[in-house]
Amino acid sequence: MNPYRIILADDHAMFRQGIKNILESVDDIEVVGEAGNGFELLELIRQVTPDMVILDISMPQLRGIEATREIKMISSDIKVLILTMHKDKEYVYSAMSAGAEGYLLKEDADTELFAAIEKLRNKGHYLSPLLSSDVAFELIQASLKGESPTTSDILTTREREVLKLIAEGSPNKEIADLLYISIRTVENHRANIMRKLNISQTANLVKYAIRKGYTQPGK
């Protein structure tokens, strides 16, 4: 049987090495690459198609949730396990909406890493046991309904309006005029949207809005 091929992505080399040592203690798992940022990760995936990517949310250049979306565009068959310190449910929802199949807290990794990998390997989903019960309950309910957590779970109505206008190319002043709010308020909404979706670049924000149906390309 061919080994299960995994790429690790985290900006802390020592942490990656520790996880690599743990994974390679198992005969049927092979770490086929490592990346220190999101751009390195995507380039590596194109060169060495893995079965799974284990990545952190907080990475330079291209953050983990944005990278997850790009990974799924490269190949929907690649499983994505988020391994992070972030417990906030907004991060969980964003990760799952982006296509991640698993969300594991780093403080759970010593006891749950292999359980998470095995769950995803068998086409399941995994949620770290240290996450609050309300997050788990909401995710399970969405799954039972055949849904996935979406931007509407995270963004306010006003933030969704601002996101749509940003995606359509409206500058801050035009958005302010259209929504009868101040430019400073528009700037605050933009910052909150990027924080909640864990997106650092406007171009990626526009791509996200198009994929989610907030606007159409070219509008």
N, C-alpha and C positions, 0 to 999 in steps of 0.2 A: 504493500500500500504506500502511495506517495505521501510524504509528510505534509501536514497542514501549514501553509505558508503565511507568515505574519510579518507585517511591517510595523515598526514602532516609531511614533512621532511625539517628541517632547523636547522642549528647549533646554532641559537639564540633562547633560550627557551622563552624569553619574546615576541618575534615576533610570534612564534608558538601559544602562548597563546592568543595573540591578534586576530590572524586569526581564531583560534578555537572559540573564543567568538562570532565573527561575523558570522561564519558558523552555529553555534548552535542556533542562533536566528531564524533560519528557521526550521519549523517543520519537513520537509521531508529530512533533511540532518543530518547525524550523523558522528562525528569524531570518528573513531574506533581505532585510534592509532597515536602515534607521535614518530619521530626518530630524533636523533641529528647528525647522520652521515649515509653514504651510506650502510655500512654493517648492521647496526641496522635496516635500512629500509628494506633491502632484507629479513632479518630474520623475521621481523614483517609481511611482505607480505605473506610469506609462512605459517605463523600461522593464520593470519586473512585476507582472500582474500577480498580486497576492490573493489569498483567500479571505484575509481579514486585515484590517488596519486598526491598531490601537493607538489612539491619539488624545492629547490633552486639548482643552478648550483654549487655554491661554498660551498662544504661540505667536512669535513675531511674524510680521509681513502678511500672513494670511491666517486668521484665527481658525480654531478647530471646527466651529459650526459652519463657517463659510467653506472650509476645506471639505467637510462632509458632503455638502451639496455638490461640490465639484467632483468628488469621488464617485458619487452616484450617477453623475452625468457621464463619467468615463466608463463605469460598469456598475449596473445595479446589482450584480451578483457579489460584489465585494462587500463583506460584512464590516460594519463599523462599530467599534466599541469605544465609547468615550471614557477615558480614565482621568479623573480630575478631582480637584479639591472643592469645587463649587457645589454647594448644596441647594442653592436657590432654585425654586421650582421653575422660574422663568428660563433658566439655563436648560433644565431637563426638557421642558416643552419645546424650546428652540431646537435642541439636539434631535429629538424625536421627529419634529416636523421636517428637519433637514434630511432625515432618512436614516439616522443612527438606529441600530437595532438594540444597543445596550448602553447603559449609563452606570459606571462603577466609580465609587468614591475611592480616592487613593488610600484613605485610612481603612478601607475594607479589602484592599488588594491582597494583603498577606493571606487572607482566609478565603476570599471569594473569586480570585482571578480565574482559576481553572473552571470553576462553576459557571462563570459568566461566558468564558470562551466556549465551553461545551454546549451551553444553551443556544448561543448564536450559531454554532457549528451545525446544530440540529434544527435550524430554521426557526428558532424561538426568539423571544425578546427577554432582556434582562434588565432589572432595576435594582440598584444597590440597596441592601437591607437597612443601611443607616439613613436612607432618605425617609422623610416624614411620611406617615401613613396616609395623609390626605393627598399627597402627590401620587403615591401608588394607587390609591382608590380612583382618582380622577383618570389616570392613565389606563387603568384596567377597564373602567366604564367606557372610555372612548374606544378602546380596542373591541369590546363586546358589541358596540354599535357599528363596528366597521369604519370608525373614524380615526383620525389622528389629531393630536393637539395642533391647532393652527394659530396663525397670528392673532386671530380674534380672541384667543385665550389670554394673550399677553398685552396687546395694544388697546388703548382706549379708542372710542369712536373718533375723537379729534385726531389722534395719532394716525389712525388709518386714513383719514382725509388728507392729512399732510403727506403721508407716504405716497398716496396716489398722485398728488400734485408734483412731488419730487420726481417720481418716476416718469411723469409726463414732461419733465424738463423745466418746470416753473421755477424761477429764482425766488429767493426768500421774500422779496418785496411784493411780488405778484401773489404769492401764497397768502401773505399777510392781508393784502387788499381783498382777495377773494373770500377769505374766511373772517374778515373783519376783526383781525387780531394784530398785535404789534409784531414787528420784525423780531424783537427779542423773544417773544413767545414762540414764534416759528423756530428760531434757533434752539430754544429749549426743547421743543417737541422733536426736532431732528436729532438732537443729542440723546434724548430718551429712547427714541426708536432704535438708534444704532446700538445703544447700550443693551436694550432688551433683546435685540436680535443678534447681539454679539457680532455686528458688522462694522468694520472700520473705514470702508471706502464707499463713496457715493455710487460709483459704478456697480459695485456688488449689491448695493441696496436697490438699485434700479432693476438689476437682474432678478433679485429676489421678488420684487413687486410684480414683475412680468410673469414669473413662474407661478406665483400665487393668484394671478388673475386680477390684480388691482388695476392693471392697465394693459394695453396692447402694444406691441413693438411699433415704434414709429409715431405713436400718438403724442 
